[in-house]
Amino acid sequence: MSLIFGIVMCAILIPTLSIMFFILYPKNWKTSKLILGVSARKEYTEGDTAGTVDKIYTSRRCQAKKVVLVSIIIAAVLLLLHGFILQTTLWMLFFFAALLGLYIPFFQGNKEMKSLKKRVLGLTAEKVSYTDLQTAGSIRTIRLISVLIPVIICFLVFICSLLIDLKVIPVSSELAGNFLGTSICAVFFGMSILISVIAYMMDGLKNEVISTDSAINANYNRAKKKNLSNSIIGFLWMNTIITLISYVFSILLTSELFYIISILVYMVILMAGIFLFAYRNKKIETRYRKEMTIVEDEDDYWIGGTFYYNPNNKRLNVNKRVGVGATINLAHPAGKVIGAVICLMLIFTLASLVYIGMAEATPIKLKIEDNKLVCHHLTDDYVIGIDEIRDVEWGDDVSDVSFFKISGFGISNLYKGNFTVNGENGCKVFLNPEEGNYIKVVTDEHTYYISAATPEETRKIYEALK
């Protein structure tokens, strides 16, 4: 499983870095709309300034290329790791680090370009916003019906899974009733709703003005928004189809490997779609490059060429300066809240990864104290009063028991949390499946399957309980 996971993560990481490199560092800066996040101006292509810009750009692009190459080498090394949770934790941390590493040369280059612009050339941002009154707010390409159909189908799959878990629709499956399939469908349905809302927000963004000719502005914005709508509709249908397939197989199969592979395949397809979208956007930019007689200079409002902060702009959403889609105005009150939430989510994600890594590396413990059976792993997960125990059974081989995780940990050396055990829902599990022996503890409220770090320790606890 670890090798499969590593291979699929490589299949996600390498295309992602390639796409980002393609977007941030185009091969020919002289034909680009932006140079390291700074508005391209004719002064940058003239005389000695052209040589200086070329030196800055080439240097930062080479640094970014080295980041990509080093990342590929590290990814190959990570394939040799053993231990699924350890591998997952390191992969996620490395993913964040690789993306940040790719952006660092861009931030440095953006700072150098702004310094060149102000101190050497004496240029300042015009801080003028252009609006084409003939095309303002009139170009929309997303049709409501084309969005609603896949979303409604996804919703129906979710409702069907919910009715099966509620036993309204009888289905012969040991997973029916534990709401695992419903949870999967809810996640995909929520993703469809989120993407649909984002799509309509992006479709309603202010049209870009690149020319004094309204027809050119209309065709340019229509082409970009049509590319967006096609990509969004494609994603919604992919999301709906994978929702249906995932739920059907969640009823037929009880293998966690299936869920891991299905999620990662989903990510691979998503990356391919993003790459196609970015490629088509680049083709549109190239096609209209000669028509761009008007370029809005808002360099001072873009921090590092990536984060938008403009108190004078009352809009929450603006077109991304680098990349595709939209971003938020961090100077907007709602933008500040959203930015803070995103930062907290990133911190929480990183902290969760560290916690998961600690969980795999920390052995479990069983102990009896104060007339209580304590299951300890990082914290006291379960504390069972001895007087509450109705029955205790010894199990020789945990491999004879069928465990299916509902929530918690289900890794090679740790089963902990809520499980379906031999078809019985609501069981509490706290054991090391690699050690073989286990104790079944029955109380009025729950059935527990537990073990200590070693068979000897497990036997001692069992004898004490008997």
C-alpha positions as CSV (number, residue, x, y, z in Angstrom):
1,M,0.0,0.0,0.0
2,S,2.8,2.4,0.8
3,L,4.4,1.9,-2.6
4,I,1.1,2.5,-4.3
5,F,0.5,5.6,-2.3
6,G,4.0,6.9,-3.1
7,I,3.6,6.3,-6.8
8,V,0.2,8.1,-6.9
9,M,1.6,11.0,-4.9
10,C,4.5,11.3,-7.4
11,A,1.8,11.4,-10.1
12,I,0.2,14.3,-8.3
13,L,3.2,16.3,-7.2
14,I,5.2,16.3,-10.4
15,P,2.3,17.5,-12.7
16,T,1.4,20.1,-10.0
17,L,5.0,21.5,-9.9
18,S,5.1,21.4,-13.7
19,I,1.9,23.4,-14.0
20,M,3.0,26.0,-11.4
21,F,6.4,26.3,-13.1
22,F,4.7,26.7,-16.5
23,I,2.4,29.5,-15.0
24,L,4.9,31.4,-12.9
25,Y,7.9,31.2,-15.2
26,P,6.9,31.2,-18.9
27,K,9.8,30.6,-21.3
28,N,9.7,34.0,-23.0
29,W,9.2,36.9,-20.6
30,K,9.1,39.4,-23.5
31,T,5.8,38.1,-24.8
32,S,4.2,37.8,-21.3
33,K,1.6,40.0,-19.8
34,L,3.5,40.0,-16.5
35,I,7.2,39.6,-15.5
36,L,7.5,37.8,-12.2
37,G,4.2,39.4,-11.1
38,V,5.0,42.9,-12.3
39,S,3.1,44.5,-15.2
40,A,5.1,44.2,-18.5
41,R,6.0,47.6,-19.9
42,K,7.7,48.6,-23.1
43,E,10.6,50.1,-21.1
44,Y,11.6,46.6,-19.9
45,T,12.4,45.6,-23.5
46,E,14.5,48.6,-24.4
47,G,18.3,49.2,-24.1
48,D,20.3,48.1,-21.1
49,T,17.1,47.7,-19.1
50,A,16.2,44.6,-21.3
51,G,19.5,43.0,-20.3
52,T,18.9,43.7,-16.6
53,V,15.4,42.3,-16.7
54,D,16.6,39.2,-18.6
55,K,19.3,38.6,-16.0
56,I,16.8,38.8,-13.1
57,Y,14.2,36.6,-14.9
58,T,16.7,34.0,-16.1
59,S,18.3,33.7,-12.6
60,R,15.0,33.2,-10.8
61,R,13.7,30.8,-13.5
62,C,16.8,28.7,-13.1
63,Q,16.4,28.7,-9.3
64,A,12.8,27.5,-9.7
65,K,13.9,24.8,-12.2
66,K,16.4,23.5,-9.6
67,V,13.6,23.4,-7.0
68,V,11.5,21.2,-9.4
69,L,14.4,18.9,-10.1
70,V,15.4,18.6,-6.4
71,S,11.7,17.9,-5.6
72,I,11.6,15.1,-8.1
73,I,14.7,13.5,-6.5
74,I,13.2,13.8,-3.0
75,A,10.0,12.3,-4.2
76,A,11.9,9.3,-5.6
77,V,13.6,8.9,-2.1
78,L,10.2,9.0,-0.4
79,L,9.1,6.0,-2.4
80,L,11.5,3.9,-0.4
81,L,9.8,4.8,3.0
82,H,7.9,2.2,4.9
83,G,5.0,2.8,7.2
84,F,1.9,4.3,5.6
85,I,1.2,7.1,8.1
86,L,4.9,8.1,8.3
87,Q,4.9,8.2,4.5
88,T,1.7,10.1,4.3
89,T,2.8,12.7,6.9
90,L,6.2,13.3,5.1
91,W,4.5,13.5,1.7
92,M,2.1,16.1,2.8
93,L,4.7,18.2,4.5
94,F,7.0,17.8,1.5
95,F,4.1,18.9,-0.8
96,F,3.7,22.2,1.1
97,A,7.5,22.7,1.2
98,A,7.9,22.0,-2.6
99,L,5.2,24.5,-3.5
100,L,6.6,27.2,-1.2
101,G,10.1,26.5,-2.6
102,L,8.8,27.1,-6.1
103,Y,7.3,30.5,-5.1
104,I,10.4,31.8,-3.2
105,P,12.4,32.7,-6.4
106,F,9.2,34.3,-7.7
107,F,8.8,36.5,-4.6
108,Q,12.5,37.5,-4.8
109,G,12.2,38.3,-8.5
110,N,9.1,40.3,-7.9
111,K,10.9,42.4,-5.3
112,E,13.8,43.0,-7.7
113,M,11.5,44.0,-10.6
114,K,9.7,46.5,-8.4
115,S,13.1,47.9,-7.2
116,L,14.2,48.2,-10.9
117,K,11.0,49.9,-11.8
118,K,11.0,52.5,-9.1
119,R,14.7,53.2,-8.3
120,V,16.3,52.7,-11.7
121,L,13.6,53.7,-14.2
122,G,11.7,56.1,-11.9
123,L,8.4,54.5,-12.9
124,T,5.4,54.5,-10.6
125,A,2.1,52.6,-10.8
126,E,-0.6,54.6,-12.6
127,K,-3.2,53.3,-10.1
128,V,-5.9,53.8,-12.8
129,S,-8.7,51.4,-13.2
130,Y,-10.1,51.0,-16.7
131,T,-13.7,50.1,-17.5
132,D,-15.2,49.3,-20.9
133,L,-18.8,50.6,-20.5
134,Q,-19.9,48.6,-23.6
135,T,-18.9,45.3,-22.2
136,A,-19.1,45.9,-18.4
137,G,-21.1,43.1,-16.7
138,S,-22.5,41.8,-20.0
139,I,-20.3,38.7,-20.6
140,R,-21.4,35.5,-18.8
141,T,-20.8,32.0,-20.2
142,I,-22.0,29.7,-17.4
143,R,-25.6,28.5,-18.0
144,L,-27.6,27.6,-14.9
145,I,-29.0,24.4,-16.3
146,S,-25.6,23.0,-17.2
147,V,-24.5,23.4,-13.6
148,L,-27.7,22.2,-12.0
149,I,-27.9,18.8,-13.8
150,P,-24.6,17.2,-12.4
151,V,-25.2,18.8,-9.0
152,I,-28.8,17.4,-8.8
153,I,-27.5,13.9,-9.8
154,C,-24.8,14.2,-7.1
155,F,-27.5,15.2,-4.6
156,L,-29.7,12.3,-5.5
157,V,-26.8,9.8,-4.9
158,F,-26.3,11.4,-1.5
159,I,-30.0,11.1,-0.6
160,C,-30.0,7.5,-1.8
161,S,-27.0,6.6,0.4
162,L,-28.6,8.4,3.4
163,L,-31.8,6.3,2.9
164,I,-29.8,3.1,2.8
165,D,-28.0,4.0,6.0
166,L,-31.3,4.8,7.6
167,K,-32.5,1.3,6.5
168,V,-35.4,2.9,4.5
169,I,-34.0,1.2,1.4
170,P,-32.9,-2.4,2.3
171,V,-29.4,-3.3,1.0
172,S,-27.5,-6.4,2.0
173,S,-24.1,-4.9,3.1
174,E,-22.3,-4.9,6.4
175,L,-21.6,-1.2,5.9
176,A,-25.2,-0.2,5.6
177,G,-26.1,1.7,8.7
178,N,-22.7,3.1,9.6
179,F,-23.0,6.2,7.4
180,L,-19.6,5.8,5.8
181,G,-21.0,5.8,2.3
182,T,-23.2,8.8,3.2
183,S,-20.2,10.7,4.5
184,I,-18.3,10.1,1.2
185,C,-21.2,11.3,-0.9
186,A,-21.7,14.3,1.4
187,V,-18.1,15.3,0.8
188,F,-18.4,15.1,-3.0
189,F,-21.8,16.9,-3.0
190,G,-20.3,19.6,-0.8
191,M,-17.4,20.0,-3.3
192,S,-20.0,20.3,-6.2
193,I,-21.8,23.1,-4.3
194,L,-18.6,24.9,-3.4
195,I,-17.2,24.8,-7.0
196,S,-20.6,25.9,-8.4
197,V,-20.6,29.0,-6.1
198,I,-17.0,29.8,-6.9
199,A,-17.8,29.4,-10.7
200,Y,-20.6,31.9,-10.6
201,M,-18.5,34.4,-8.6
202,M,-15.7,34.1,-11.1
203,D,-18.1,34.3,-14.1
204,G,-19.3,37.6,-12.6
205,L,-15.9,39.2,-12.1
206,K,-15.2,42.6,-13.7
207,N,-14.2,42.2,-17.4
208,E,-10.6,42.9,-18.1
209,V,-9.8,45.9,-20.4
210,I,-6.9,45.2,-22.7
211,S,-7.7,47.5,-25.6
212,T,-9.5,50.7,-26.6
213,D,-11.5,48.5,-29.0
214,S,-14.6,47.1,-27.2
215,A,-15.0,44.2,-29.6
216,I,-11.5,43.0,-28.7
217,N,-12.3,43.3,-25.0
218,A,-15.5,41.4,-25.5
219,N,-13.9,38.6,-27.5
220,Y,-11.0,38.3,-25.0
221,N,-13.2,38.1,-21.9
222,R,-15.6,35.7,-23.6
223,A,-12.8,33.4,-24.6
224,K,-11.4,33.3,-21.1
225,K,-14.8,32.8,-19.4
226,K,-15.8,30.1,-21.9
227,N,-12.6,28.2,-21.0
228,L,-13.6,28.6,-17.3
229,S,-17.2,27.4,-17.9
230,N,-16.1,24.4,-19.9
231,S,-13.6,23.4,-17.2
232,I,-16.1,23.9,-14.4
233,I,-18.8,21.8,-16.1
234,G,-16.2,19.1,-16.8
235,F,-15.2,19.0,-13.2
236,L,-18.8,18.8,-11.9
237,W,-19.6,15.8,-14.2
238,M,-16.3,14.1,-13.1
239,N,-17.2,14.8,-9.5
240,T,-20.7,13.3,-9.9
241,I,-19.5,10.2,-11.8
242,I,-16.8,9.5,-9.1
243,T,-19.4,10.1,-6.4
244,L,-21.6,7.4,-7.9
245,I,-18.7,4.9,-8.5
246,S,-17.3,5.5,-5.0
247,Y,-20.6,4.9,-3.3
248,V,-21.4,1.7,-5.3
249,F,-18.0,0.3,-4.4
250,S,-18.4,1.3,-0.8
251,I,-21.3,-1.1,-0.7
252,L,-19.6,-3.9,-2.6
253,L,-16.1,-3.6,-1.2
254,T,-14.8,-3.0,2.3
255,S,-11.1,-2.4,1.4
256,E,-9.5,0.8,2.6
257,L,-7.0,0.5,-0.2
258,F,-9.9,1.2,-2.6
259,Y,-10.7,4.5,-0.9
260,I,-7.1,5.6,-0.9
261,I,-6.7,4.8,-4.6
262,S,-10.0,6.3,-5.6
263,I,-9.2,9.6,-3.8
264,L,-5.7,9.8,-5.4
265,V,-7.1,9.0,-8.9
266,Y,-9.6,11.8,-8.3
267,M,-6.7,14.1,-7.6
268,V,-4.7,13.0,-10.7
269,I,-7.7,13.7,-12.9
270,L,-8.2,17.0,-11.2
271,M,-4.6,18.0,-11.8
272,A,-4.9,17.0,-15.5
273,G,-8.0,19.2,-15.8
274,I,-6.2,22.2,-14.2
275,F,-3.3,21.7,-16.5
276,L,-5.6,21.8,-19.6
277,F,-7.4,24.9,-18.3
278,A,-4.1,26.7,-17.7
279,Y,-2.8,25.7,-21.1
280,R,-5.9,27.0,-22.9
281,N,-5.7,30.2,-20.9
282,K,-2.1,30.7,-22.0
283,K,-3.1,30.2,-25.6
284,I,-5.7,32.9,-25.2
285,E,-3.2,35.3,-23.7
286,T,-0.8,34.6,-26.5
287,R,-3.4,35.1,-29.2
288,Y,-4.4,38.5,-27.9
289,R,-0.9,39.7,-26.9
290,K,-0.6,42.1,-29.8
291,E,-4.0,43.6,-29.1
292,M,-3.1,44.5,-25.5
293,T,-2.7,48.3,-25.9
294,I,-3.9,48.9,-22.3
295,V,-2.3,47.3,-19.3
296,E,-3.5,48.2,-15.8
297,D,-0.6,48.9,-13.5
298,E,-1.5,47.8,-10.0
299,D,1.9,46.5,-9.0
300,D,1.9,48.3,-5.6
301,Y,-1.4,46.5,-4.6
302,W,0.1,43.0,-5.2
303,I,2.2,41.7,-2.4
304,G,4.9,39.5,-3.9
305,G,2.9,39.6,-7.1
306,T,0.5,37.1,-5.5
307,F,-1.6,38.6,-2.7
308,Y,-3.9,41.5,-3.5
309,Y,-4.3,44.3,-0.9
310,N,-6.1,47.3,-2.2
311,P,-8.2,49.4,0.3
312,N,-9.5,51.6,-2.6
313,N,-11.1,48.6,-4.3
314,K,-14.5,47.7,-2.8
315,R,-14.7,44.4,-4.6
316,L,-14.0,41.2,-2.5
317,N,-13.0,39.0,-5.5
318,V,-10.6,40.0,-8.2
319,N,-8.9,38.2,-11.1
320,K,-5.6,36.5,-10.1
321,R,-2.6,38.4,-11.3
322,V,-0.6,35.2,-11.7
323,G,-2.3,31.9,-12.4
324,V,-5.9,31.2,-13.2
325,G,-9.2,32.0,-11.5
326,A,-9.9,34.6,-8.8
327,T,-8.4,35.6,-5.4
328,I,-9.6,37.8,-2.6
329,N,-8.9,41.4,-1.7
330,L,-7.2,41.1,1.7
331,A,-8.0,44.8,2.4
332,H,-11.8,44.0,2.2
333,P,-13.3,43.2,5.7
334,A,-14.6,39.9,4.5
335,G,-11.2,39.3,2.8
336,K,-9.4,39.7,6.1
337,V,-11.7,37.1,7.7
338,I,-11.2,34.7,4.9
339,G,-7.5,35.2,4.9
340,A,-7.3,34.5,8.6
341,V,-9.4,31.3,8.2
342,I,-7.2,30.0,5.5
343,C,-4.1,30.6,7.6
344,L,-5.7,28.8,10.6
345,M,-6.6,25.9,8.3
346,L,-3.1,25.6,7.1
347,I,-1.7,25.6,10.6
348,F,-4.3,23.1,11.7
349,T,-3.4,20.8,8.7
350,L,0.3,20.9,9.5
351,A,-0.4,20.3,13.2
352,S,-2.6,17.3,12.3
353,L,0.1,15.8,10.1
354,V,2.6,16.1,13.0
355,Y,0.1,14.5,15.3
356,I,-0.6,11.6,13.0
357,G,3.2,11.0,12.7
358,M,3.5,11.0,16.5
359,A,0.6,8.6,16.7
360,E,2.2,6.0,14.6
361,A,5.6,6.3,16.4
362,T,4.1,6.0,19.9
363,P,3.3,2.5,21.3
364,I,0.0,1.8,23.0
365,K,-0.3,1.0,26.7
366,L,-2.8,-0.9,28.9
367,K,-2.8,-0.4,32.6
368,I,-5.1,-1.0,35.6
369,E,-5.2,1.7,38.2
370,D,-7.8,3.0,40.7
371,N,-10.1,0.1,39.8
372,K,-10.1,1.2,36.1
373,L,-8.8,-0.2,32.9
374,V,-7.0,2.6,31.1
375,C,-6.2,2.5,27.3
376,H,-3.4,5.1,26.8
377,H,-1.9,6.3,23.6
378,L,-0.7,10.0,23.7
379,T,-3.7,10.5,26.0
380,D,-6.1,8.3,27.9
381,D,-8.4,7.2,25.0
382,Y,-10.6,4.8,26.9
383,V,-11.1,4.6,30.7
384,I,-13.3,1.6,31.6
385,G,-14.5,1.0,35.2
386,I,-13.8,-2.5,36.3
387,D,-17.2,-2.7,37.8
388,E,-18.8,-1.9,34.4
389,I,-17.2,-4.9,32.7
390,R,-19.8,-7.8,32.1
391,D,-17.5,-10.2,30.2
392,V,-13.9,-10.6,29.2
393,E,-12.7,-12.9,26.4
394,W,-9.2,-13.8,25.2
395,G,-8.4,-13.7,21.4
396,D,-5.5,-15.7,20.1
397,D,-5.3,-14.2,16.6
398,V,-6.5,-10.8,15.6
399,S,-6.3,-11.7,11.9
400,D,-9.4,-13.9,12.4
401,V,-11.4,-10.8,13.2
402,S,-12.9,-8.6,10.5
403,F,-12.2,-4.9,11.3
404,F,-13.6,-2.0,9.3
405,K,-12.7,1.5,10.4
406,I,-15.5,4.1,10.7
407,S,-13.4,6.8,12.4
408,G,-10.0,7.0,14.0
409,F,-6.8,5.2,13.1
410,G,-6.5,2.1,10.9
411,I,-2.8,1.7,10.2
412,S,-0.4,-1.2,10.3
413,N,0.5,-0.9,14.0
414,L,-2.5,0.9,15.4
415,Y,-6.3,0.3,15.2
416,K,-8.0,2.9,17.4
417,G,-11.4,4.4,17.2
418,N,-14.9,3.4,16.1
419,F,-15.0,0.2,14.0
420,T,-17.4,-2.3,12.6
421,V,-16.1,-5.6,13.9
422,N,-17.4,-8.9,12.4
423,G,-20.5,-7.0,11.2
424,E,-21.2,-5.4,14.6
425,N,-21.4,-1.6,14.5
426,G,-20.3,0.8,17.2
427,C,-17.3,-1.2,18.6
428,K,-14.4,0.6,20.3
429,V,-11.0,-0.7,19.1
430,F,-7.6,-0.1,20.8
431,L,-5.0,-2.6,19.7
432,N,-1.8,-3.3,17.8
433,P,-2.8,-5.7,14.9
434,E,0.8,-6.7,14.4
435,E,1.0,-8.4,17.8
436,G,-1.7,-11.0,17.2
437,N,-3.4,-11.4,20.6
438,Y,-6.3,-9.3,21.9
439,I,-8.9,-9.0,24.6
440,K,-12.6,-8.5,24.0
441,V,-14.2,-6.5,26.8
442,V,-17.9,-6.1,27.0
443,T,-19.7,-3.5,29.0
444,D,-23.4,-2.3,29.0
445,E,-22.5,0.5,26.6
446,H,-19.8,-0.8,24.3
447,T,-17.8,-3.7,23.1
448,Y,-14.0,-3.1,23.2
449,Y,-11.3,-4.9,21.3
450,I,-8.0,-4.0,23.0
451,S,-4.4,-5.1,23.4
452,A,-1.1,-3.8,24.8
453,A,2.1,-3.1,22.9
454,T,3.3,-6.8,23.3
455,P,1.5,-10.2,23.7
456,E,3.1,-10.6,27.2
457,E,1.7,-7.3,28.4
458,T,-1.7,-8.1,26.9
459,R,-1.7,-11.5,28.7
460,K,-0.9,-9.9,32.1
461,I,-3.8,-7.4,31.7
462,Y,-6.2,-10.3,30.7
463,E,-5.2,-12.4,33.8
464,A,-5.6,-9.3,36.0
465,L,-9.1,-8.7,34.6
466,K,-10.1,-12.4,35.1
